[in-house]
């Protein structure tokens, strides 16, 4: 289903670009000294649509948003080294070895994990310096594992797939303008996510003994963090002519452990971007991002077993990702006044904590409607 969704999203983006290209476009009035039409105030500050906390609204303006996020993970990696499944299930220790019924090594190898996030949001310009926002995600996740028979050896017993689905963590936030002079501007962002997403999702997976017990799924399959989390950010951008550029520093700070006894790791990310407005109706962007995520602290006593996802140490790492995207602004037809963009992310470096699956790609599609 994820591949079909991604394909449909890409096809939609190409269709929108084709529709927009067929239209005769007037010059941008802001560049000629006139007043920008209502709903087009953002065009002077074009940039990557997959980056949160960039857009600040004029007083009284409202923007409704929908975002689709998708990602895929596969393979096995220890730090920066790839592992094959046979090596994993015969050499990598099981964190729960010594407990009743637990084998000495990992016996369930990851095959693929996919995820989708549908996020509805709204932004409101309280003043020309303060913008408020709220976002509510709906999340779907799927994980396929290959199980090996018994406590040792490389005999494959079979594969099983578990899934989780539901609301994620509600996020509220604000952007405060620190500086604005011509094309140059800087903004401070602060968000707070509320623990509305479930951290008790369960499913049936094939065990090395051939049974399919119902168990609490791995931390990565849960829908929320279970904690109140702060999301600070600092964004700067400027531009000249058809070019825009900027940078952002952002983080996630977990305020406490959740009721299951753990907290996800703190995160920090630094990104820089460059965007080019090829025509009044379309801009292209590229950015490079470095992200650090700590491992999980604490443990949920109901998450255990001979799989990588049950070990809190097998989370987080250091990631460098290259993104490319486009933002489309149709000026005629049924999509006039709607803003549609997409961004594809491909990892170029992954140094993972412990042993984990590696990220293959990520994709973001964004729709926005100003009022």
C-alpha positions as a LaTeX table, in Angstrom:
\begin{tabular}{lrrr}
\hline
Residue & $x$ (\AA) & $y$ (\AA) & $z$ (\AA) \\
\hline
Unk1 & 0.00 & 0.00 & 0.00 \\
Unk2 & 2.86 & 2.40 & 0.80 \\
Unk3 & 4.38 & 1.96 & $-2.67$ \\
Unk4 & 1.01 & 2.64 & $-4.30$ \\
Unk5 & 0.57 & 5.77 & $-2.14$ \\
Unk6 & 4.05 & 7.03 & $-3.03$ \\
Unk7 & 3.47 & 6.38 & $-6.72$ \\
Unk8 & 0.14 & 8.20 & $-6.64$ \\
Unk9 & 1.70 & 11.16 & $-4.82$ \\
Unk10 & 4.51 & 11.44 & $-7.38$ \\
Unk11 & 2.06 & 11.12 & $-10.28$ \\
Unk12 & $-0.09$ & 13.85 & $-8.72$ \\
Unk13 & 2.91 & 16.15 & $-8.37$ \\
Unk14 & 3.94 & 15.63 & $-12.01$ \\
Unk15 & 0.36 & 16.24 & $-13.18$ \\
Unk16 & 0.16 & 19.46 & $-11.18$ \\
Unk17 & 3.43 & 20.69 & $-12.64$ \\
Unk18 & 2.20 & 19.92 & $-16.16$ \\
Unk19 & $-1.07$ & 21.76 & $-15.56$ \\
Unk20 & 0.73 & 24.77 & $-14.17$ \\
Unk21 & 3.27 & 24.85 & $-17.00$ \\
Unk22 & 0.47 & 25.06 & $-19.55$ \\
Unk23 & $-0.79$ & 28.31 & $-18.09$ \\
Unk24 & 0.30 & 31.80 & $-19.11$ \\
Unk25 & 1.73 & 33.38 & $-15.99$ \\
Unk26 & 1.80 & 37.09 & $-15.15$ \\
Unk27 & 4.97 & 38.46 & $-13.51$ \\
Unk28 & 5.18 & 38.42 & $-9.71$ \\
Unk29 & 3.77 & 41.71 & $-8.50$ \\
Unk30 & 5.99 & 41.82 & $-5.42$ \\
Unk31 & 9.06 & 41.98 & $-7.64$ \\
Unk32 & 7.59 & 44.92 & $-9.57$ \\
Unk33 & 6.77 & 46.88 & $-6.43$ \\
Unk34 & 3.04 & 46.16 & $-6.33$ \\
Unk35 & 1.04 & 44.37 & $-3.68$ \\
Unk36 & 1.23 & 40.59 & $-3.60$ \\
Unk37 & $-2.22$ & 39.01 & $-4.21$ \\
Unk38 & $-3.90$ & 37.53 & $-1.14$ \\
Unk39 & $-2.63$ & 34.01 & $-0.55$ \\
Unk40 & 0.66 & 34.58 & $-2.44$ \\
Unk41 & 2.63 & 36.30 & 0.34 \\
Unk42 & 4.82 & 33.22 & 0.74 \\
Unk43 & 6.20 & 33.26 & $-2.81$ \\
Unk44 & 9.07 & 35.65 & $-2.05$ \\
Unk45 & 10.27 & 33.15 & 0.57 \\
Unk46 & 10.15 & 29.92 & $-1.42$ \\
Unk47 & 12.12 & 26.97 & $-0.06$ \\
Unk48 & 11.90 & 23.29 & 0.91 \\
Unk49 & 8.38 & 22.13 & 1.83 \\
Unk50 & 9.65 & 19.28 & 4.02 \\
Unk51 & 11.23 & 21.62 & 6.55 \\
Unk52 & 9.02 & 22.62 & 9.53 \\
Unk53 & 8.95 & 26.06 & 11.15 \\
Unk54 & 9.75 & 28.22 & 8.10 \\
Unk55 & 6.53 & 30.06 & 7.27 \\
Unk56 & 5.37 & 33.06 & 9.24 \\
Unk57 & 2.00 & 34.64 & 8.47 \\
Unk58 & 0.82 & 38.27 & 8.36 \\
Unk59 & $-1.63$ & 39.36 & 11.03 \\
Unk60 & $-5.08$ & 37.82 & 10.59 \\
Unk61 & $-4.02$ & 35.31 & 7.92 \\
Unk62 & $-5.01$ & 31.61 & 8.22 \\
Unk63 & $-3.44$ & 28.67 & 6.37 \\
Unk64 & $-4.86$ & 25.14 & 6.39 \\
Unk65 & $-2.39$ & 22.33 & 5.69 \\
Unk66 & $-2.26$ & 18.64 & 4.87 \\
Unk67 & 0.99 & 16.74 & 4.78 \\
Unk68 & 1.75 & 13.18 & 3.72 \\
Unk69 & 4.98 & 11.66 & 4.96 \\
Unk70 & 6.23 & 8.24 & 3.88 \\
Unk71 & 9.40 & 6.27 & 4.56 \\
Unk72 & 10.92 & 2.84 & 4.04 \\
Unk73 & 13.61 & 0.92 & 5.94 \\
Unk74 & 15.31 & $-2.37$ & 5.11 \\
Unk75 & 18.61 & $-4.19$ & 5.48 \\
Unk76 & 20.68 & $-4.58$ & 8.64 \\
Unk77 & 23.47 & $-2.26$ & 9.79 \\
Unk78 & 25.80 & $-2.15$ & 12.79 \\
Unk79 & 27.17 & 1.37 & 13.07 \\
Unk80 & 28.28 & 2.03 & 9.49 \\
Unk81 & 28.73 & $-1.63$ & 8.49 \\
Unk82 & 26.14 & $-3.75$ & 6.71 \\
Unk83 & 25.30 & $-7.19$ & 8.09 \\
Unk84 & 23.63 & $-10.17$ & 6.46 \\
Unk85 & 20.80 & $-11.97$ & 8.24 \\
Unk86 & 22.82 & $-15.16$ & 8.84 \\
Unk87 & 25.51 & $-13.19$ & 10.67 \\
Unk88 & 22.89 & $-11.34$ & 12.68 \\
Unk89 & 21.11 & $-14.45$ & 14.02 \\
Unk90 & 24.32 & $-16.32$ & 14.90 \\
Unk91 & 26.56 & $-13.59$ & 16.35 \\
Unk92 & 24.56 & $-10.57$ & 17.63 \\
Unk93 & 23.62 & $-11.09$ & 21.30 \\
Unk94 & 20.03 & $-11.07$ & 22.45 \\
Unk95 & 19.66 & $-8.33$ & 25.10 \\
Unk96 & 17.36 & $-10.66$ & 27.07 \\
Unk97 & 19.57 & $-13.76$ & 26.99 \\
Unk98 & 19.44 & $-15.65$ & 30.27 \\
Unk99 & 15.78 & $-14.92$ & 30.87 \\
Unk100 & 13.33 & $-17.85$ & 30.63 \\
Unk101 & 12.78 & $-18.95$ & 27.05 \\
Unk102 & 15.22 & $-16.43$ & 25.57 \\
Unk103 & 17.91 & $-17.61$ & 23.07 \\
Unk104 & 21.49 & $-16.32$ & 23.27 \\
Unk105 & 21.37 & $-14.41$ & 19.97 \\
Unk106 & 18.90 & $-12.46$ & 17.83 \\
Unk107 & 16.54 & $-14.88$ & 16.05 \\
Unk108 & 14.19 & $-12.49$ & 14.24 \\
Unk109 & 15.77 & $-10.51$ & 11.40 \\
Unk110 & 14.13 & $-7.37$ & 9.99 \\
Unk111 & 13.07 & $-7.54$ & 6.36 \\
Unk112 & 11.22 & $-4.25$ & 5.81 \\
Unk113 & 9.54 & $-1.50$ & 7.77 \\
Unk114 & 7.32 & 1.14 & 6.16 \\
Unk115 & 5.46 & 4.10 & 7.57 \\
Unk116 & 2.93 & 6.73 & 6.54 \\
Unk117 & 1.87 & 9.87 & 8.35 \\
Unk118 & $-1.15$ & 11.96 & 7.36 \\
Unk119 & $-1.03$ & 15.28 & 9.17 \\
Unk120 & $-3.76$ & 17.92 & 9.30 \\
Unk121 & $-2.76$ & 21.35 & 10.52 \\
Unk122 & $-3.64$ & 25.01 & 10.74 \\
Unk123 & $-1.62$ & 28.24 & 11.15 \\
Unk124 & $-2.84$ & 31.66 & 12.29 \\
Unk125 & $-1.07$ & 35.01 & 12.22 \\
Unk126 & $-1.77$ & 36.60 & 15.61 \\
Unk127 & 0.40 & 39.55 & 14.59 \\
Unk128 & 3.07 & 40.24 & 11.99 \\
Unk129 & 5.62 & 38.83 & 14.45 \\
Unk130 & 3.72 & 35.90 & 16.04 \\
Unk131 & 2.25 & 32.86 & 14.26 \\
Unk132 & 0.45 & 30.03 & 16.07 \\
Unk133 & 0.03 & 26.51 & 14.71 \\
Unk134 & $-1.41$ & 23.11 & 15.51 \\
Unk135 & $-0.90$ & 19.69 & 13.87 \\
Unk136 & $-2.55$ & 16.31 & 14.41 \\
Unk137 & $-1.06$ & 13.22 & 12.71 \\
Unk138 & $-2.64$ & 9.91 & 11.75 \\
Unk139 & 0.00 & 7.19 & 11.48 \\
Unk140 & 0.27 & 3.79 & 9.82 \\
Unk141 & 3.24 & 1.46 & 10.30 \\
Unk142 & 4.09 & $-2.02$ & 9.04 \\
Unk143 & 6.99 & $-4.31$ & 9.96 \\
Unk144 & 7.99 & $-7.62$ & 8.35 \\
Unk145 & 10.36 & $-10.01$ & 10.17 \\
Unk146 & 12.06 & $-13.26$ & 9.15 \\
Unk147 & 12.14 & $-15.76$ & 12.01 \\
Unk148 & 14.83 & $-18.45$ & 12.39 \\
Unk149 & 13.99 & $-21.79$ & 13.96 \\
Unk150 & 15.06 & $-22.64$ & 17.50 \\
Unk151 & 17.74 & $-21.04$ & 19.66 \\
Unk152 & 20.64 & $-21.48$ & 17.18 \\
Unk153 & 21.37 & $-22.09$ & 13.51 \\
Unk154 & 20.31 & $-20.49$ & 10.23 \\
Unk155 & 17.18 & $-22.48$ & 9.35 \\
Unk156 & 14.43 & $-20.06$ & 8.31 \\
Unk157 & 11.12 & $-20.83$ & 9.99 \\
Unk158 & 9.06 & $-18.22$ & 8.15 \\
Unk159 & 8.06 & $-14.55$ & 7.94 \\
Unk160 & 5.39 & $-12.51$ & 9.69 \\
Unk161 & 4.11 & $-8.95$ & 9.44 \\
Unk162 & 2.67 & $-6.74$ & 12.16 \\
Unk163 & 1.08 & $-3.31$ & 11.79 \\
Unk164 & $-0.12$ & $-0.41$ & 13.92 \\
Unk165 & $-2.41$ & 2.47 & 13.06 \\
Unk166 & $-4.00$ & 5.43 & 14.80 \\
Unk167 & $-3.59$ & 9.01 & 15.97 \\
Unk168 & $-0.11$ & 10.25 & 16.83 \\
Unk169 & 1.01 & 12.99 & 19.19 \\
Unk170 & $-0.80$ & 16.33 & 18.88 \\
Unk171 & 1.63 & 19.20 & 18.42 \\
Unk172 & 1.06 & 22.88 & 19.23 \\
Unk173 & 3.55 & 25.60 & 18.46 \\
Unk174 & 4.44 & 29.23 & 17.82 \\
Unk175 & 6.86 & 31.15 & 15.58 \\
Unk176 & 8.25 & 34.49 & 16.74 \\
Unk177 & 9.96 & 36.86 & 14.31 \\
Unk178 & 13.40 & 37.93 & 15.56 \\
Unk179 & 14.56 & 39.89 & 12.52 \\
Unk180 & 13.13 & 41.05 & 9.19 \\
Unk181 & 14.92 & 43.31 & 6.74 \\
Unk182 & 14.29 & 43.01 & 3.02 \\
Unk183 & 14.75 & 39.38 & 2.01 \\
Unk184 & 16.58 & 38.52 & 5.23 \\
Unk185 & 14.64 & 37.21 & 8.21 \\
Unk186 & 15.08 & 35.07 & 11.31 \\
Unk187 & 12.49 & 33.30 & 13.47 \\
Unk188 & 12.43 & 31.42 & 16.75 \\
Unk189 & 10.07 & 28.46 & 16.99 \\
Unk190 & 8.83 & 26.55 & 20.01 \\
Unk191 & 6.47 & 23.60 & 19.88 \\
Unk192 & 5.03 & 21.23 & 22.45 \\
Unk193 & 3.83 & 17.73 & 21.53 \\
Unk194 & 1.22 & 16.10 & 23.74 \\
Unk195 & 1.22 & 12.31 & 24.41 \\
Unk196 & $-1.97$ & 11.52 & 22.48 \\
Unk197 & $-0.41$ & 8.67 & 20.46 \\
Unk198 & $-0.57$ & 5.09 & 21.77 \\
Unk199 & 2.53 & 3.40 & 23.22 \\
Unk200 & 0.76 & 0.07 & 23.91 \\
Unk201 & 0.27 & $-1.24$ & 20.35 \\
Unk202 & 0.44 & $-5.03$ & 20.09 \\
Unk203 & 0.45 & $-7.65$ & 17.36 \\
Unk204 & 1.23 & $-11.26$ & 16.52 \\
Unk205 & 4.70 & $-12.25$ & 15.34 \\
Unk206 & 6.14 & $-15.68$ & 14.54 \\
Unk207 & 8.46 & $-16.82$ & 17.35 \\
Unk208 & 11.52 & $-19.11$ & 16.95 \\
Unk209 & 9.47 & $-21.89$ & 18.59 \\
Unk210 & 6.84 & $-21.74$ & 15.83 \\
Unk211 & 4.11 & $-20.00$ & 17.87 \\
Unk212 & 2.46 & $-16.65$ & 17.12 \\
Unk213 & 1.86 & $-15.03$ & 20.49 \\
Unk214 & 0.28 & $-11.58$ & 20.82 \\
Unk215 & 2.94 & $-9.26$ & 22.17 \\
Unk216 & 3.60 & $-5.55$ & 22.60 \\
Unk217 & 5.29 & $-4.32$ & 19.44 \\
Unk218 & 8.74 & $-2.75$ & 19.24 \\
Unk219 & 9.30 & 0.89 & 20.24 \\
Unk220 & 9.55 & 1.90 & 16.58 \\
Unk221 & 6.04 & 0.54 & 15.95 \\
Unk222 & 4.37 & 2.63 & 18.64 \\
Unk223 & 2.36 & 5.66 & 17.52 \\
Unk224 & 3.58 & 8.24 & 20.05 \\
Unk225 & 6.40 & 8.99 & 22.45 \\
Unk226 & 4.25 & 8.82 & 25.59 \\
Unk227 & 5.90 & 12.00 & 26.86 \\
Unk228 & 5.53 & 15.77 & 26.63 \\
Unk229 & 8.23 & 16.90 & 24.18 \\
Unk230 & 9.60 & 20.36 & 23.38 \\
Unk231 & 10.41 & 21.22 & 19.73 \\
Unk232 & 12.62 & 24.35 & 19.60 \\
Unk233 & 13.94 & 25.76 & 16.33 \\
Unk234 & 15.93 & 28.70 & 15.02 \\
Unk235 & 15.57 & 29.57 & 11.32 \\
Unk236 & 17.36 & 32.12 & 9.15 \\
Unk237 & 16.87 & 32.75 & 5.44 \\
Unk238 & 17.60 & 35.32 & 2.78 \\
Unk239 & 17.72 & 35.60 & $-0.99$ \\
Unk240 & 18.55 & 37.57 & $-4.10$ \\
Unk241 & 16.78 & 37.53 & $-7.43$ \\
Unk242 & 15.37 & 34.07 & $-8.13$ \\
Unk243 & 17.53 & 32.43 & $-5.44$ \\
Unk244 & 16.73 & 31.82 & $-1.78$ \\
Unk245 & 18.93 & 30.20 & 0.84 \\
Unk246 & 18.85 & 29.57 & 4.55 \\
Unk247 & 19.60 & 27.34 & 7.50 \\
Unk248 & 17.81 & 25.89 & 10.49 \\
Unk249 & 18.77 & 24.38 & 13.82 \\
Unk250 & 16.04 & 22.40 & 15.57 \\
Unk251 & 15.69 & 19.79 & 18.29 \\
Unk252 & 13.38 & 17.53 & 20.27 \\
Unk253 & 13.69 & 17.50 & 24.06 \\
Unk254 & 11.87 & 14.75 & 25.97 \\
Unk255 & 10.70 & 16.16 & 29.29 \\
Unk256 & 10.27 & 12.93 & 31.28 \\
Unk257 & 9.82 & 9.17 & 31.06 \\
Unk258 & 6.42 & 7.85 & 30.08 \\
Unk259 & 4.13 & 5.56 & 32.09 \\
Unk260 & 5.76 & 2.50 & 30.50 \\
Unk261 & 9.13 & 3.44 & 32.02 \\
Unk262 & 11.16 & 4.89 & 29.14 \\
Unk263 & 11.69 & 7.99 & 27.03 \\
Unk264 & 12.83 & 8.31 & 23.46 \\
Unk265 & 16.20 & 9.94 & 22.84 \\
Unk266 & 16.70 & 13.67 & 22.49 \\
Unk267 & 17.28 & 14.83 & 18.91 \\
Unk268 & 19.07 & 17.69 & 17.15 \\
Unk269 & 19.24 & 18.57 & 13.46 \\
Unk270 & 21.11 & 21.15 & 11.40 \\
Unk271 & 20.11 & 21.81 & 7.79 \\
Unk272 & 21.01 & 24.25 & 5.03 \\
Unk273 & 19.14 & 24.78 & 1.79 \\
Unk274 & 19.13 & 26.55 & $-1.56$ \\
Unk275 & 16.03 & 27.13 & $-3.70$ \\
Unk276 & 15.50 & 28.54 & $-7.18$ \\
Unk277 & 12.30 & 30.02 & $-8.60$ \\
Unk278 & 12.38 & 28.84 & $-12.21$ \\
Unk279 & 9.03 & 30.52 & $-12.99$ \\
Unk280 & 6.37 & 32.36 & $-10.98$ \\
Unk281 & 4.46 & 29.07 & $-10.58$ \\
Unk282 & 7.28 & 26.73 & $-9.53$ \\
Unk283 & 10.45 & 26.65 & $-7.42$ \\
Unk284 & 13.00 & 23.88 & $-6.94$ \\
Unk285 & 14.92 & 23.25 & $-3.73$ \\
Unk286 & 17.79 & 21.18 & $-2.42$ \\
Unk287 & 19.03 & 20.80 & 1.12 \\
Unk288 & 21.51 & 18.83 & 3.19 \\
Unk289 & 20.68 & 17.80 & 6.75 \\
Unk290 & 22.66 & 16.35 & 9.62 \\
Unk291 & 20.56 & 14.78 & 12.38 \\
Unk292 & 21.56 & 13.22 & 15.68 \\
Unk293 & 19.21 & 11.05 & 17.74 \\
Unk294 & 20.07 & 9.49 & 21.10 \\
Unk295 & 19.06 & 5.93 & 21.99 \\
Unk296 & 16.01 & 5.14 & 24.13 \\
Unk297 & 16.50 & 5.53 & 27.88 \\
Unk298 & 14.75 & 3.09 & 30.18 \\
Unk299 & 12.71 & 0.10 & 29.07 \\
Unk300 & 9.12 & $-1.05$ & 28.70 \\
Unk301 & 8.99 & $-4.40$ & 30.59 \\
Unk302 & 6.39 & $-5.67$ & 28.11 \\
Unk303 & 8.67 & $-5.20$ & 25.10 \\
Unk304 & 11.15 & $-8.06$ & 24.94 \\
Unk305 & 12.30 & $-10.91$ & 22.74 \\
Unk306 & 15.10 & $-11.97$ & 20.35 \\
Unk307 & 14.61 & $-9.07$ & 17.93 \\
Unk308 & 16.57 & $-5.87$ & 17.36 \\
Unk309 & 13.60 & $-3.56$ & 17.98 \\
Unk310 & 13.10 & $-4.87$ & 21.54 \\
Unk311 & 16.49 & $-3.48$ & 22.67 \\
Unk312 & 16.38 & 0.26 & 23.59 \\
Unk313 & 20.06 & 0.58 & 22.65 \\
Unk314 & 19.27 & $-0.17$ & 19.00 \\
Unk315 & 17.74 & 3.23 & 18.31 \\
Unk316 & 19.09 & 6.56 & 17.10 \\
Unk317 & 22.39 & 7.47 & 15.51 \\
Unk318 & 23.89 & 10.07 & 13.21 \\
Unk319 & 22.31 & 10.68 & 9.81 \\
Unk320 & 23.21 & 12.81 & 6.78 \\
Unk321 & 20.40 & 13.12 & 4.24 \\
Unk322 & 20.16 & 14.87 & 0.89 \\
Unk323 & 16.75 & 16.27 & $-0.09$ \\
Unk324 & 15.38 & 17.54 & $-3.40$ \\
Unk325 & 11.92 & 18.94 & $-4.02$ \\
Unk326 & 9.63 & 21.37 & $-5.79$ \\
Unk327 & 6.83 & 23.75 & $-4.78$ \\
Unk328 & 4.02 & 24.45 & $-7.23$ \\
Unk329 & 1.59 & 27.40 & $-7.20$ \\
Unk330 & $-1.13$ & 26.99 & $-9.87$ \\
Unk331 & $-2.49$ & 30.38 & $-10.96$ \\
Unk332 & $-5.54$ & 29.21 & $-12.91$ \\
Unk333 & $-8.05$ & 26.39 & $-12.86$ \\
Unk334 & $-9.49$ & 24.45 & $-9.89$ \\
Unk335 & $-6.19$ & 24.52 & $-7.99$ \\
Unk336 & $-5.72$ & 28.28 & $-8.17$ \\
Unk337 & $-4.76$ & 29.59 & $-4.73$ \\
Unk338 & $-3.62$ & 26.17 & $-3.53$ \\
Unk339 & 0.05 & 25.50 & $-2.76$ \\
Unk340 & 1.39 & 22.01 & $-3.44$ \\
Unk341 & 4.94 & 20.79 & $-2.92$ \\
Unk342 & 6.92 & 17.61 & $-2.51$ \\
Unk343 & 10.37 & 16.55 & $-1.33$ \\
Unk344 & 12.33 & 13.30 & $-1.63$ \\
Unk345 & 15.06 & 12.44 & 0.89 \\
Unk346 & 17.89 & 9.98 & 0.28 \\
Unk347 & 20.41 & 9.11 & 3.03 \\
Unk348 & 24.08 & 9.52 & 2.16 \\
Unk349 & 25.50 & 8.56 & 5.57 \\
Unk350 & 24.09 & 6.53 & 8.47 \\
Unk351 & 26.06 & 5.75 & 11.63 \\
Unk352 & 23.54 & 3.84 & 13.73 \\
Unk353 & 23.48 & 3.07 & 17.44 \\
Unk354 & 23.71 & $-0.67$ & 18.02 \\
Unk355 & 22.26 & $-2.81$ & 15.23 \\
Unk356 & 19.24 & $-1.59$ & 13.24 \\
Unk357 & 17.54 & $-1.45$ & 9.87 \\
Unk358 & 18.75 & 1.42 & 7.70 \\
Unk359 & 16.59 & 4.05 & 6.02 \\
Unk360 & 16.14 & 3.66 & 2.26 \\
Unk361 & 14.20 & 6.85 & 1.47 \\
Unk362 & 11.66 & 9.35 & 2.77 \\
Unk363 & 9.03 & 11.39 & 0.94 \\
Unk364 & 6.91 & 14.40 & 1.87 \\
Unk365 & 3.92 & 15.87 & 0.05 \\
Unk366 & 2.40 & 19.14 & 1.30 \\
Unk367 & $-0.87$ & 20.95 & 0.46 \\
Unk368 & $-1.55$ & 24.42 & 1.84 \\
Unk369 & $-4.49$ & 26.80 & 1.36 \\
Unk370 & $-4.18$ & 30.39 & 2.60 \\
Unk371 & $-7.22$ & 32.44 & 3.61 \\
\hline
\end{tabular}
